[in-house]
């Protein structure tokens, strides 16, 4: 080969090697010229929740139902006018069932007027005694103005008497999951056997948002007028933060100042409960501090969708040899920001599954831990039925199970 040709080949090879080297260099992460200054990040531990003035308080994530922080969350408290949230829930549920209608004419009875009207020390709506008003208007008078008279009139309209309505309230409370509550009236004035807990009240707020969003929206109204009387909503947070859309204040001498609040920012909603505070402004300040802390330092993730297979397990003596397992309702978890990658899921499933298996049958559990603590646990259910196999397959599987047994 001539020297010129050899030189050309060497030059081409060198240029090719240089091009490859440059390409590889571009694919590699380039080191920074100088270390970036340290910055706050979600990897830092979340600070403790803010101090709250009150006898009991709680912050709950709406989507997962997890309690993010709290104190005395299962302690018995007087719910005061937060009671009216359950009254609203019962009315909405009875309306959905077709038993009452928004345009029903509700009588402001003398009983309702005397117990909860303008002549009392409590909050009132101002509907005239012995006259009727549409149910929807009466309910807004109860929700926005916290009218005790309206709450009594509505109870009488729905159930015939306060006592009968209280029985409905307790039935719905149990359905919601309020295990440590008892209600004897629709308005929240103090009575010995009228009580709840911060956890139960948060569950009530969560149920109201989830089950009856249209009726829940009344809680965001800043004022309501009855005749010549216009009254403002007592929830100061409606003026302090646009993300707050409810829920209900409460106050009397035995309960102190109370507030069940909720706010939604982006896709995340939180619910706060402050009981036994020292004043109207203090309960609002503490509630907003809790909400801000929760939104800043916590996030919610959907780990598993309902009806989607999480695991496939072997089945003996069935027409099918496998069954898919999943969760019946979505599994969501709330956790400090930046901790998602540290979640550790595990399953607890019987070693041997034998047909028949019904669709929806609970088979074991899925458990999620963070730093060694369980943050979520749900039953695993069969996503499809597995019928029992014929005689000969069952017999063969019986033999294999015996053969493989320890």
Buried (B, 14 or more C-beta within 10 A) or exposed (E): EEEEEEEEEEEEEEEEEEEEEEEEEEEEEEEEEEEEEEEEEEEEEBEEBBEBBBBBBBBBBBBBBBBBBBBBBBBEBBBBBBBBBBBBBBBBBBBEEEEBEEEBEBBBBEBBBEBBBBEBEBBBBBBEBEEBBBBBBBBBBBBBBBBBBBBBBBBBBBBEEBEEBBEBBBEBBEEBBBEEBBBBBBBBBEBEEBBBBBBBBBBBBBBBBEBBEEBBEBBBBEEBBBEEBEBBBBBBBBEEBEBBBBBBBBBBEEBBBBBBBBBBBEEBBBBBBBBBBEEBEBBBBBBBBBBBBBBEBBBBBEBBEEEEEBBEBEBBBBBBBEBBBBBBEBBBBBBBBBBBEEBEBEBEBEEEBBBBBEEEBEBBBBBBBBEEEEBBEBBBBBBEBBEBBEEEBBEEBEEEEEEEEE
